[in-house]
Amino acid sequence: MSTTQASNQHTVIGPRGRRIALIDRPWIGYRSVMLATPLAVSTAEEIRRVLADQLSDHPSAPLSGRIDERAGRWVPVPRAERAAHLDRVLISSGDLEPDGIEAHVGAHVAAAASDLPFVVVVGTRSICVFMSHAVGDATVLSRLMLALARADRRGLDAIASRAGTTTPLRALVRQVRPHHRQWLEQLRHPAAPPALGTPDPAEPATPPRPAFAGAVLGGPALRDLTRWRNANAPGVSLTSVLTSATYRALTEQGLNIHGGGCYTLVDIRSQLPKTEELPYGNLAKSLYLAADLSDPKVVAVAMREAVDSARAIPAIVVATATSPLRGPVLAQPHPRGAPLMFTMNSMPTLPGLSDLPWAGDSSGRRFFGVGLSAGPGGITVFALRMRDHMQLTASFDETTAAPDAVRGALETLADPASLMGRRLGSA
């Protein structure tokens, strides 16, 4: 059996649609956003033409339809409703200034309704894409952004080649011999976050208010961070140092962050058979790392264990097998005064990022990408390495994290010399 489901994506099916694949069902209810500027982006008319063609030719493909999150199904759009559907999926906007990225994303987040697989906001020199995580992970989103920016029909069609349930199962079989002892130990003593309090049932529910913040870690700042690492924690990954620095910057701004561990995404594509095509889909798992976040050396050990043990593979298999037993993700109230859970995701690059139609020199490139807040109980920071700098993006909820505090923390990271001398230097 093939590890992809491309042959099934374009089959015409009934009005109720098809069930979302088991491997994708754990991600129902989660959404991500990516934005890039400045670009020589295709016009809204060109992008709409490509989307209309794909919708006409492949109405049953996930990108062409709607999502019924409660039923867990991809639902085709009736022919009579396709023009109105495209009006919701494609939004035109004006020019975007680099310092207006957060406001731009915030202004359009409400349009990324839960029944749409994606929404694209096209500016004169920018593109912003909101995508349901049921469609795929960051690799899929970056490829989708590239295809839309270029109005590339073949790029959109390629995303139909999706990982099926057999993909993690093949990886499990391949990795079970070298890792079975580590997996059994993980079953006996799972790495799991502690309970961070119990919501008061008498406390009135507060509507979520997702918020964003971004910053640029320039070349000089990256060199400063690297020099500190080489002097104080040789052999430790820069990601581990950045995780500790980000945690400390957030707490220094008065935010109450759980310091005993964090979540991070681990991609299993590198652990698939080398002869296989690496398909699109959800092939990354969020793992909890139990570690003292103030100490980059301890964080590095936890990160290395998560990758070397390949425990993301059985975690994906278990999540896939049990996904029919779980309903859609619902935002949970956060106990008053309880610490926030921290998620740190760092990537050296994303597929297709360098192929975007960038305009201007590399130093002026801006990328904004992060998972949308799924509730008030956490804060997520995404770090992506560009050619001359690193982009930092934070996603959180205004009801539990003050935007000025989060923004102040990221700005501290953008000029880390004082932070290192004041806090990291004592690690």
ROFI-199903 format. One record per residue: residue in one letter; z, x, y of N, C-alpha, C in turn. Coordinates in steps of 0.05 Angstrom, whole numbers, padded with zeros to 5 digits, always signed. Layout:
ROFI-199903
AZXYZXYZXY;...
***
This chain:
ROFI-199903
M+00000+00017-00024+00000+00000+00000+00000+00017+00025;S-00015+00009+00044-00017+00025+00069+00009+00023+00085;T+00015+00043+00100+00039+00043+00117+00034+00028+00143;T+00009+00020+00148+00004+00005+00172-00006-00023+00165;Q-00005-00040+00186-00013-00067+00182-00037-00075+00200;A-00054-00055+00206-00076-00060+00223-00094-00082+00212;S-00098-00083+00186-00117-00102+00174-00107-00130+00177;N-00081-00134+00181-00071-00161+00184-00069-00171+00213;Q-00072-00152+00232-00066-00159+00259-00086-00178+00271;H-00111-00178+00262-00132-00193+00275-00141-00217+00258;T-00126-00224+00238-00132-00248+00222-00124-00273+00238;V-00143-00292+00239-00137-00317+00253-00117-00333+00237;I-00095-00341+00250-00074-00355+00236-00068-00381+00251;G-00051-00397+00240-00045-00424+00251-00030-00422+00277;P-00026-00446+00290-00013-00447+00316+00016-00438+00316;R+00029-00439+00292+00057-00430+00291+00059-00399+00291;G+00036-00386+00287+00036-00357+00288+00046-00345+00262;R+00052-00319+00264+00062-00304+00240+00090-00294+00246;R+00105-00289+00225+00131-00278+00229+00130-00249+00239;I+00148-00243+00257+00151-00215+00266+00160-00198+00242;A+00148-00175+00238+00154-00158+00215+00184-00151+00214;L+00194-00148+00190+00223-00143+00187+00231-00118+00202;I+00214-00097+00203+00221-00072+00216+00224-00076+00246;D+00210-00096+00257+00211-00101+00286+00232-00122+00294;R+00242-00138+00275+00260-00159+00282+00287-00150+00294;P+00298-00127+00286+00323-00119+00299+00320-00114+00329;W+00295-00111+00339+00291-00105+00367+00284-00130+00383;I+00284-00153+00371+00278-00178+00386+00300-00181+00407;G+00292-00187+00431+00311-00191+00453+00315-00166+00471;Y+00305-00143+00461+00307-00119+00478+00280-00114+00492;R+00281-00104+00516+00257-00099+00531+00259-00072+00545;S+00236-00060+00550+00235-00034+00563+00214-00035+00586;V+00216-00016+00604+00198-00015+00627+00189+00014+00631;M+00164+00018+00638+00154+00044+00647+00137+00040+00672;L+00139+00059+00690+00123+00059+00715+00113+00087+00720;A+00089+00090+00729+00078+00116+00737+00063+00113+00763;T+00066+00134+00780+00052+00135+00806+00052+00164+00815;P+00033+00173+00831+00008+00160+00839-00014+00163+00818;L-00029+00142+00814-00051+00142+00794-00077+00132+00806;A-00099+00142+00795-00125+00130+00801-00128+00107+00781;V-00113+00086+00784-00111+00065+00764-00134+00046+00766;S-00141+00034+00743-00162+00013+00743-00153-00011+00760;T-00172-00026+00769-00166-00049+00785-00155-00072+00768;A-00141-00091+00781-00131-00114+00766-00153-00129+00753;E-00176-00131+00766-00198-00146+00755-00209-00132+00730;E-00210-00106+00730-00219-00091+00706-00200-00094+00683;I-00174-00093+00689-00154-00096+00668-00154-00125+00657;R-00157-00144+00674-00157-00172+00665-00181-00177+00647;R-00204-00165+00654-00228-00169+00637-00223-00158+00609;V-00211-00135+00607-00205-00123+00581-00185-00140+00565;L-00164-00150+00579-00144-00166+00565-00156-00193+00556;A-00174-00204+00573-00187-00229+00565-00205-00225+00541;D-00219-00203+00540-00236-00197+00516-00219-00194+00491;Q-00197-00179+00493-00180-00176+00470-00168-00202+00461;L-00160-00219+00480-00148-00245+00474-00169-00262+00460;S-00194-00261+00468-00215-00277+00456-00222-00267+00428;D-00223-00240+00425-00232-00229+00399-00209-00229+00379;H-00185-00224+00388-00162-00221+00369-00138-00238+00379;P-00141-00264+00378-00119-00282+00389-00093-00280+00374;S-00094-00270+00349-00070-00269+00333-00055-00242+00335;A-00066-00223+00349-00053-00197+00352-00028-00201+00369;P-00006-00186+00364+00019-00189+00379+00015-00187+00409;L-00002-00168+00419-00005-00164+00447-00020-00188+00460;S-00033-00204+00444-00049-00226+00455-00034-00252+00457;G-00011-00254+00444+00003-00280+00442+00029-00281+00458;R+00046-00298+00448+00073-00302+00459+00093-00295+00437;I+00118-00293+00445+00139-00288+00426+00158-00313+00425;D+00163-00323+00401+00184-00343+00397+00208-00327+00386;E+00227-00320+00404+00248-00302+00395+00267-00316+00376;R+00272-00341+00379+00290-00355+00361+00279-00358+00333;A+00253-00364+00331+00240-00366+00305+00231-00339+00294;G+00230-00319+00312+00221-00293+00303+00192-00292+00295;R+00175-00304+00313+00146-00306+00307+00129-00298+00331;W+00105-00287+00324+00084-00283+00344+00068-00308+00345;V+00064-00320+00368+00051-00346+00370+00025-00343+00386;P+00002-00350+00375-00023-00348+00390-00023-00367+00414;V-00038-00359+00434-00041-00376+00458-00065-00394+00454;P-00061-00421+00457-00083-00439+00454-00106-00432+00474;R-00130-00437+00466-00153-00430+00483-00151-00441+00511;A-00142-00466+00513-00141-00479+00540-00120-00466+00558;E-00101-00451+00547-00079-00439+00563-00083-00409+00568;R-00105-00398+00559-00108-00369+00561-00110-00359+00589;A-00124-00372+00607-00126-00363+00635-00098-00363+00648;A-00083-00385+00643-00056-00386+00655-00038-00365+00643;H-00042-00359+00617-00027-00338+00603-00032-00311+00616;L-00057-00305+00622-00064-00279+00635-00053-00278+00663;D-00051-00301+00677-00039-00301+00703-00010-00292+00702;R+00004-00298+00680+00032-00290+00677+00034-00261+00668;V+00015-00252+00652+00016-00225+00640+00008-00203+00661;L-00011-00210+00678-00022-00190+00697-00014-00198+00726;I-00001-00180+00739+00009-00184+00767-00003-00162+00785;S-00014-00170+00807-00024-00151+00827-00003-00146+00848;S-00001-00120+00856+00018-00114+00877+00005-00094+00896;G+00018-00089+00918+00007-00070+00938+00014-00041+00931;D+00012-00025+00951+00018+00004+00948+00048+00008+00943;L+00054+00030+00931+00082+00036+00924+00090+00063+00934;E+00111+00064+00949+00121+00090+00959+00141+00101+00938;P+00143+00127+00936+00161+00139+00916+00190+00130+00918;D+00199+00125+00943+00227+00117+00946+00230+00087+00942;G+00209+00072+00935+00211+00044+00931+00208+00035+00902;I+00211+00055+00883+00206+00049+00855+00228+00029+00844;E+00253+00035+00850+00274+00017+00839+00271-00011+00849;A+00265-00015+00874+00261-00042+00885+00237-00055+00873;H+00216-00040+00868+00191-00050+00856+00197-00061+00828;V+00211-00045+00812+00217-00054+00785+00235-00079+00786;G+00256-00078+00803+00274-00100+00805+00261-00126+00814;A+00241-00123+00832+00227-00147+00842+00211-00161+00821;H+00203-00147+00800+00185-00158+00780+00199-00163+00753;V+00224-00155+00750+00237-00157+00724+00239-00186+00714;A+00242-00205+00733+00245-00233+00725+00219-00243+00714;A+00196-00232+00722+00170-00241+00711+00166-00233+00682;A+00181-00213+00673+00179-00204+00645+00194-00223+00627;A+00184-00247+00625+00198-00268+00610+00200-00261+00581;S+00219-00273+00567+00225-00266+00539+00203-00275+00521;D+00185-00294+00529+00164-00303+00511+00138-00287+00514;L+00138-00266+00530+00114-00250+00534+00118-00223+00521;P+00098-00213+00505+00101-00187+00493+00101-00165+00513;F+00086-00169+00536+00086-00149+00557+00078-00162+00583;V+00084-00149+00605+00075-00156+00632+00067-00131+00646;V+00044-00131+00659+00035-00107+00673+00032-00114+00703;V+00044-00097+00719+00042-00099+00749+00025-00077+00759;V+00002-00083+00770-00018-00064+00778-00018-00061+00808;G-00013-00037+00818-00014-00031+00846-00039-00016+00853;T-00042-00008+00878-00066+00007+00885-00065+00035+00874;R-00042+00046+00870-00038+00074+00860-00016+00075+00839;S-00009+00053+00827+00013+00053+00808+00009+00032+00786;I+00023+00036+00764+00023+00015+00743+00051+00014+00732;C+00060-00010+00727+00087-00016+00717+00084-00035+00694;V+00095-00028+00670+00092-00044+00646+00120-00051+00635;F+00125-00076+00632+00149-00086+00618+00139-00094+00590;M+00154-00086+00569+00146-00092+00542+00169-00100+00524;S+00165-00120+00508+00185-00127+00487+00187-00105+00467;H+00212-00098+00460+00216-00077+00440+00206-00086+00412;A+00202-00112+00408+00191-00121+00383+00162-00111+00379;V+00148-00105+00401+00121-00094+00400+00122-00065+00390;G+00143-00050+00398+00145-00022+00390+00164-00007+00407;D+00166+00019+00402+00185+00037+00416+00171+00050+00440;A+00183+00071+00450+00173+00083+00475+00145+00096+00470;T+00140+00105+00446+00113+00115+00440+00092+00094+00443;V+00098+00070+00435+00079+00047+00438+00076+00040+00467;L+00098+00039+00482+00097+00031+00510+00081+00051+00526;S+00085+00077+00521+00070+00097+00537+00040+00095+00531;R+00033+00090+00506+00005+00086+00499-00007+00061+00511;L+00009+00040+00511+00001+00015+00524-00004+00019+00554;M+00014+00033+00567+00011+00039+00595-00015+00054+00600;L-00021+00074+00583-00045+00090+00586-00070+00072+00583;A-00070+00055+00562-00093+00038+00557-00098+00019+00580;L-00076+00008+00591-00079-00011+00614-00088+00004+00639;A-00077+00027+00644-00084+00042+00668-00114+00049+00668;R-00125+00053+00644-00153+00060+00642-00171+00036+00636;A-00158+00012+00633-00173-00011+00624-00189-00004+00598;D-00175+00007+00579-00187+00019+00555-00184+00000+00532;R-00205-00014+00525-00203-00033+00503-00196-00020+00476;R-00209+00003+00471-00203+00016+00445-00174+00025+00444;G-00163+00033+00467-00135+00041+00467-00116+00017+00460;L-00123-00007+00470-00108-00030+00463-00111-00037+00434;D-00135-00035+00423-00139-00042+00395-00124-00022+00377;A-00122+00003+00385-00108+00023+00369-00079+00016+00364;I-00067+00002+00383-00038-00005+00381-00034-00025+00358;A-00056-00037+00349-00053-00056+00326-00046-00042+00300;S-00051-00016+00299-00044+00000+00275-00014+00004+00275;R+00001-00013+00261+00030-00014+00264+00044-00006+00239;A+00068+00006+00242+00085+00013+00220+00095-00012+00206;G+00093-00013+00180+00104-00035+00165+00131-00027+00152;T+00142-00045+00137+00167-00040+00123+00166-00017+00104;T+00142-00012+00093+00139+00010+00074+00142+00037+00087;T+00138+00039+00113+00139+00065+00126+00167+00078+00124;P+00189+00065+00132+00215+00077+00129+00223+00080+00099;L+00213+00062+00082+00219+00064+00054+00207+00089+00042;R+00182+00096+00050+00170+00121+00041+00185+00145+00051;A+00194+00143+00076+00210+00165+00086+00237+00168+00071;L+00248+00145+00064+00274+00145+00049+00270+00159+00022;V+00249+00152+00008+00243+00165-00018+00239+00195-00015;R+00225+00202+00006+00218+00230+00011+00243+00247+00018;Q+00262+00235+00032+00285+00250+00042+00310+00246+00026;V+00310+00229+00006+00335+00222-00008+00346+00246-00023;R+00329+00263-00035+00340+00286-00051+00354+00306-00033;P+00342+00315-00011+00357+00335+00005+00380+00323+00021;H+00381+00297+00025+00401+00286+00043+00420+00265+00031;H+00418+00260+00005+00434+00238-00006+00464+00242-00003;R+00474+00267-00005+00502+00272-00002+00511+00265+00027;Q+00495+00273+00046+00502+00267+00074+00502+00237+00079;W+00483+00223+00067+00481+00194+00070+00505+00180+00057;L+00513+00189+00034+00536+00177+00021+00561+00182+00038;E+00564+00205+00049+00587+00211+00066+00586+00193+00091;Q+00563+00188+00101+00560+00171+00125+00568+00142+00117;L+00561+00134+00093+00569+00107+00084+00600+00105+00082;R+00612+00126+00072+00641+00126+00069+00655+00127+00096;H+00644+00143+00114+00657+00147+00140+00636+00144+00162;P+00627+00119+00167+00606+00115+00186+00615+00123+00215;A+00596+00134+00230+00601+00140+00258+00597+00114+00273;A+00618+00103+00283+00616+00078+00297+00635+00079+00322;P+00627+00066+00343+00644+00066+00367+00669+00050+00363;P+00690+00057+00376+00715+00040+00374+00711+00014+00389;A+00728-00005+00383+00728-00030+00398+00738-00024+00426;L+00723-00033+00446+00730-00027+00473+00743-00051+00488;G+00758-00067+00473+00771-00089+00485+00760-00116+00475;T+00774-00137+00481+00766-00164+00473+00763-00181+00497;P+00740-00195+00500+00737-00212+00524+00757-00234+00525;D+00766-00241+00549+00785-00263+00552+00769-00289+00552;P+00774-00307+00533+00759-00331+00531+00763-00349+00556;A+00784-00345+00571+00788-00360+00595+00773-00350+00619;E+00763-00325+00616+00748-00313+00638+00720-00326+00640;P+00713-00336+00663+00686-00349+00666+00664-00328+00662;A+00643-00337+00648+00620-00320+00643+00606-00313+00669;T+00599-00288+00672+00584-00279+00696+00555-00275+00688;P+00537-00287+00703+00508-00283+00697+00501-00253+00699;P+00486-00243+00680+00478-00214+00681+00461-00209+00706;R+00464-00184+00716+00447-00176+00739+00437-00147+00733;P+00415-00145+00718+00405-00119+00710+00397-00103+00735;A+00403-00077+00735+00397-00060+00758+00387-00033+00748;F+00375-00018+00766+00362+00007+00759+00368+00028+00781;A+00366+00053+00772+00368+00075+00791+00352+00098+00780;G+00341+00114+00797+00325+00137+00788+00329+00161+00806;A+00323+00184+00795+00325+00209+00810+00307+00230+00798;V+00301+00251+00813+00285+00273+00804+00302+00298+00802;L+00301+00311+00779+00314+00337+00775+00292+00358+00778;G+00291+00370+00801+00269+00389+00808+00270+00415+00793;G+00249+00431+00796+00248+00456+00782+00271+00474+00787;P+00280+00478+00813+00303+00496+00818+00328+00485+00804;A+00332+00459+00804+00356+00447+00791+00355+00452+00761;L+00332+00449+00749+00329+00453+00721+00335+00482+00714;R+00326+00500+00731+00332+00529+00726+00361+00534+00728;D+00375+00522+00748+00404+00525+00751+00418+00515+00726;L+00409+00492+00716+00422+00480+00692+00417+00499+00668;T+00394+00510+00666+00387+00528+00644+00404+00554+00645;R+00407+00564+00670+00423+00589+00673+00452+00583+00665;W+00462+00560+00673+00490+00554+00666+00492+00552+00635;R+00473+00539+00623+00473+00537+00593+00473+00564+00580;N+00455+00582+00590+00453+00608+00578+00479+00625+00581;A+00492+00621+00603+00517+00636+00608+00541+00624+00594;N+00543+00598+00592+00567+00584+00583+00565+00572+00555;A+00541+00565+00547+00537+00552+00521+00511+00561+00508;P+00508+00587+00503+00483+00597+00491+00478+00584+00464;G+00452+00577+00460+00445+00564+00435+00447+00534+00436;V+00460+00523+00456+00463+00494+00459+00438+00483+00472;S+00429+00460+00462+00404+00448+00474+00409+00439+00502;L+00388+00440+00518+00390+00430+00546+00397+00400+00546;T+00388+00385+00526+00394+00357+00524+00424+00353+00522;S+00438+00369+00506+00467+00367+00503+00481+00372+00530;V+00472+00393+00543+00483+00400+00569+00479+00377+00589;L+00455+00366+00589+00448+00344+00607+00465+00319+00601;T+00470+00314+00575+00486+00291+00567+00514+00294+00579;S+00526+00318+00575+00553+00322+00586+00553+00321+00616;A+00533+00333+00629+00531+00332+00658+00529+00304+00668;T+00513+00288+00655+00509+00260+00664+00535+00244+00660;Y+00548+00247+00638+00573+00234+00633+00593+00241+00655;R+00595+00267+00661+00615+00276+00681+00607+00267+00709;A+00581+00266+00715+00573+00257+00741+00580+00227+00745;L+00576+00211+00723+00582+00183+00725+00612+00178+00729;T+00628+00193+00714+00657+00189+00716+00667+00199+00743;E+00655+00220+00753+00663+00230+00779+00658+00210+00802;Q+00639+00192+00797+00633+00171+00816+00652+00147+00813;G+00671+00149+00795+00691+00128+00791+00683+00107+00770;L+00662+00112+00755+00654+00093+00734+00671+00099+00709;N+00679+00077+00696+00696+00079+00672+00677+00080+00648;I+00672+00104+00638+00654+00108+00615+00669+00118+00591;H+00664+00106+00568+00676+00115+00543+00668+00144+00538;G+00687+00161+00535+00682+00190+00532+00683+00200+00504;G+00687+00183+00484+00690+00192+00457+00664+00192+00441;G+00642+00186+00454+00616+00185+00440+00596+00170+00456;C+00571+00172+00447+00549+00158+00460+00527+00151+00440;Y+00509+00134+00448+00486+00128+00432+00462+00145+00441;T+00444+00150+00421+00419+00164+00428+00398+00155+00408;L+00373+00155+00416+00351+00148+00399+00342+00172+00383;V+00338+00168+00357+00328+00189+00339+00302+00178+00327;D+00280+00192+00331+00254+00184+00321+00250+00196+00293;I+00240+00180+00274+00236+00190+00247+00207+00198+00241;R+00190+00198+00261+00162+00205+00256+00159+00233+00245;S+00176+00251+00255+00174+00279+00245+00182+00281+00216;Q+00195+00261+00204+00205+00262+00177+00187+00246+00158;L+00165+00235+00168+00146+00222+00151+00128+00242+00138;P+00115+00235+00116+00096+00254+00103+00075+00264+00123;K+00071+00289+00123+00053+00302+00143+00024+00292+00141;T+00016+00283+00117-00011+00275+00113-00017+00247+00124;E+00004+00232+00130+00000+00205+00140-00006+00204+00170;E-00022+00184+00178-00025+00179+00206+00001+00168+00216;L+00010+00177+00240+00035+00168+00251+00030+00142+00265;P+00038+00119+00254+00030+00093+00265+00047+00085+00289;Y+00038+00065+00303+00054+00053+00324+00074+00034+00312;G+00094+00027+00327+00115+00008+00318+00142+00018+00326;N+00163+00009+00312+00190+00016+00317+00200+00037+00297;L+00197+00062+00304+00204+00084+00285+00225+00102+00297;A+00242+00091+00315+00265+00105+00326+00289+00087+00323;K+00312+00100+00318+00337+00085+00314+00358+00095+00333;S+00373+00077+00345+00395+00084+00362+00419+00091+00345;L+00428+00116+00346+00451+00125+00330+00475+00131+00348;Y+00499+00125+00338+00523+00132+00353+00532+00160+00346;L+00537+00176+00366+00546+00204+00362+00576+00205+00371;A+00593+00209+00352+00621+00212+00359+00626+00241+00369;A+00632+00243+00394+00635+00270+00406+00650+00268+00433;D+00664+00289+00440+00676+00291+00467+00653+00296+00486;L+00646+00276+00502+00623+00278+00519+00626+00298+00542;S+00650+00306+00547+00655+00326+00569+00648+00354+00560;D+00644+00358+00534+00639+00385+00523+00611+00387+00511;P+00592+00400+00524+00565+00401+00513+00563+00414+00486;K+00581+00433+00479+00580+00445+00453+00586+00425+00431;V+00606+00407+00436+00612+00387+00416+00590+00366+00414;V+00578+00359+00437+00556+00341+00437+00533+00353+00421;A+00528+00378+00424+00506+00391+00410+00509+00390+00380;V+00534+00394+00371+00539+00392+00342+00533+00364+00332;A+00542+00344+00346+00537+00316+00338+00507+00310+00338;M+00493+00319+00358+00464+00314+00359+00450+00328+00336;R+00458+00353+00331+00445+00368+00309+00450+00354+00282;E+00474+00344+00278+00481+00331+00253+00464+00305+00250;A+00460+00290+00271+00445+00265+00270+00416+00270+00262;V+00405+00292+00272+00377+00299+00266+00375+00312+00238;D+00392+00332+00233+00390+00347+00208+00396+00329+00183;S+00413+00310+00186+00421+00292+00164+00400+00271+00158;A+00381+00267+00177+00361+00246+00174+00373+00219+00171;R+00397+00214+00181+00410+00188+00176+00397+00165+00192;A+00379+00171+00210+00364+00150+00222+00347+00134+00202;I+00338+00148+00181+00321+00135+00161+00335+00113+00146;P+00358+00118+00133+00372+00096+00120+00382+00075+00140;A+00388+00084+00165+00397+00065+00185+00374+00045+00191;I+00350+00054+00193+00327+00036+00198+00322+00018+00174;V+00325+00029+00150+00320+00013+00126+00341-00009+00124;V+00366-00003+00129+00387-00023+00128+00383-00045+00150;A+00376-00036+00174+00372-00055+00196+00348-00073+00189;T+00327-00061+00177+00304-00077+00169+00311-00098+00148;A+00326-00089+00127+00333-00107+00105+00351-00129+00114;T+00368-00124+00133+00388-00145+00141+00379-00161+00165;S+00355-00154+00176+00346-00168+00201+00344-00198+00198;P+00336-00209+00175+00334-00239+00173+00361-00252+00176;L+00383-00237+00172+00410-00249+00173+00420-00251+00202;R+00406-00238+00221+00416-00237+00248+00398-00253+00266;G+00410-00265+00287+00395-00280+00306+00387-00262+00329;P+00375-00275+00350+00367-00259+00374+00391-00247+00388;V+00386-00224+00401+00407-00210+00416+00415-00228+00439;L+00441-00232+00442+00452-00246+00464+00472-00228+00480;A+00470-00229+00506+00488-00212+00522+00516-00221+00518;Q+00534-00202+00511+00562-00208+00506+00578-00202+00532;P+00598-00219+00537+00615-00214+00561+00631-00188+00557;H+00635-00173+00578+00649-00148+00577+00678-00151+00585;P+00697-00142+00568+00725-00145+00575+00732-00132+00602;R+00746-00146+00618+00754-00135+00644+00769-00108+00641;G+00760-00088+00655+00774-00062+00654+00766-00044+00631;A+00750-00054+00612+00743-00038+00589+00722-00018+00597;P+00722+00006+00584+00701+00026+00591+00673+00017+00582;L+00653+00028+00595+00625+00023+00588+00616+00042+00567;M+00598+00033+00549+00587+00050+00529+00562+00064+00541;F+00560+00090+00536+00540+00107+00548+00518+00112+00528;T+00493+00109+00536+00470+00117+00520+00454+00137+00535;M+00447+00159+00521+00431+00181+00533+00407+00186+00516;N+00383+00181+00527+00358+00187+00513+00343+00207+00529;S+00335+00228+00515+00320+00250+00528+00295+00257+00512;M+00272+00259+00525+00248+00266+00511+00233+00288+00526;P+00222+00307+00511+00206+00328+00524+00181+00318+00536;T+00169+00296+00524+00146+00283+00535+00141+00257+00520;L+00121+00243+00527+00113+00219+00512+00083+00220+00508;P+00073+00209+00485+00044+00210+00480+00029+00195+00501;G+00008+00207+00511-00009+00194+00531-00001+00199+00559;L+00023+00210+00564+00033+00214+00591+00015+00233+00607;S+00008+00255+00594-00009+00275+00608-00037+00265+00612;D-00045+00245+00596-00072+00234+00598-00075+00212+00619;L-00053+00204+00631-00055+00183+00652-00073+00194+00674;P-00087+00176+00688-00104+00185+00710-00088+00192+00735;W-00073+00213+00734-00056+00221+00756-00073+00229+00780;A-00063+00222+00803-00075+00230+00829-00057+00249+00843;G-00068+00270+00855-00051+00290+00869-00040+00311+00851;D-00025+00329+00862-00014+00351+00846+00010+00342+00829;S+00017+00358+00809+00037+00349+00790+00065+00346+00802;S+00071+00361+00823+00098+00359+00835+00104+00332+00846;G+00083+00317+00854+00087+00290+00865+00087+00268+00845;R+00084+00274+00820+00083+00253+00800+00111+00241+00796;R+00111+00214+00793+00136+00200+00789+00133+00182+00765;F+00153+00184+00747+00154+00167+00723+00181+00153+00722;F+00180+00127+00716+00205+00112+00714+00203+00098+00687;G+00223+00103+00670+00222+00090+00644+00250+00087+00632;V+00256+00063+00622+00283+00059+00611+00283+00032+00597;G+00302+00028+00579+00306+00002+00567+00322-00016+00586;L+00314-00041+00588+00328-00059+00606+00356-00065+00595;S+00375-00068+00613+00402-00074+00605+00403-00099+00588;A+00415-00097+00564+00418-00120+00546+00445-00133+00550;G+00461-00125+00569+00487-00137+00574+00503-00119+00592;P+00527-00129+00600+00543-00114+00619+00560-00092+00607;G+00558-00087+00581+00577-00069+00569+00568-00040+00567;G+00545-00033+00579+00535-00006+00576+00518+00004+00599;I+00512+00029+00598+00494+00042+00617+00477+00062+00602;T+00451+00061+00607+00432+00077+00593+00418+00096+00613;V+00416+00121+00606+00402+00141+00622+00379+00153+00606;F+00355+00153+00616+00332+00164+00603+00322+00188+00618;A+00319+00210+00605+00309+00235+00617+00283+00242+00605;L+00262+00247+00621+00236+00255+00612+00227+00279+00627;R+00218+00299+00612+00209+00324+00624+00180+00321+00633;M+00175+00326+00658+00148+00327+00669+00140+00357+00671;R+00117+00363+00682+00108+00391+00683+00126+00407+00702;D+00133+00396+00725+00147+00412+00745+00176+00402+00750;H+00184+00380+00737+00210+00369+00742+00218+00351+00719;M+00242+00340+00721+00251+00320+00701+00257+00294+00715;Q+00248+00272+00704+00254+00245+00715+00278+00234+00701;L+00296+00223+00717+00320+00210+00707+00320+00181+00715;T+00324+00163+00696+00324+00134+00701+00349+00122+00688;A+00363+00106+00703+00387+00092+00692+00383+00062+00693;S+00392+00049+00672+00392+00020+00670+00420+00011+00664;F+00429-00010+00679+00457-00019+00677+00459-00047+00687;D+00483-00058+00689+00488-00084+00699+00506-00083+00724;E+00497-00095+00746+00512-00094+00770+00540-00106+00768;T+00545-00123+00748+00571-00136+00746+00592-00117+00736;T+00584-00094+00724+00603-00076+00713+00600-00047+00723;A+00577-00041+00736+00573-00014+00747+00561-00017+00775;A+00574-00005+00795+00564-00007+00822+00539+00009+00825;P+00518-00003+00836+00492+00012+00839+00495+00037+00855;D+00511+00037+00876+00515+00061+00893+00528+00084+00877;A+00546+00076+00858+00559+00096+00842+00540+00109+00822;V+00523+00092+00810+00504+00103+00791+00483+00120+00805;R+00474+00111+00828+00455+00126+00843+00467+00152+00853;G+00492+00152+00861+00505+00176+00870+00508+00196+00847;A+00513+00186+00823+00515+00204+00800+00488+00218+00794;L+00467+00203+00795+00440+00214+00790+00433+00234+00812;E+00440+00228+00836+00435+00247+00858+00450+00273+00855;T+00474+00271+00844+00490+00295+00839+00476+00312+00818;L+00464+00299+00798+00449+00313+00777+00424+00326+00788;A+00412+00313+00808+00388+00324+00820+00393+00350+00835;D+00418+00355+00841+00426+00380+00854+00451+00390+00839;P+00448+00401+00815+00471+00405+00797+00488+00430+00804;A+00480+00446+00823+00496+00471+00828+00525+00464+00834;S+00529+00445+00852+00557+00438+00859+00571+00425+00836;L+00557+00409+00821+00569+00396+00798+00578+00416+00777;M+00561+00436+00772+00568+00456+00752+00592+00473+00761;G+00593+00479+00787+00615+00495+00797+00641+00480+00797;R+00639+00453+00801+00663+00437+00804+00673+00427+00777;R+00654+00420+00759+00662+00407+00734+00652+00421+00709;L+00626+00425+00708+00615+00438+00684+00625+00466+00680;G+00630+00479+00702+00639+00507+00700+00666+00510+00685;S+00680+00487+00683+00706+00488+00670+00704+00481+00640;A+00680+00475+00631+00677+00467+00603+00683+00491+00584;
***
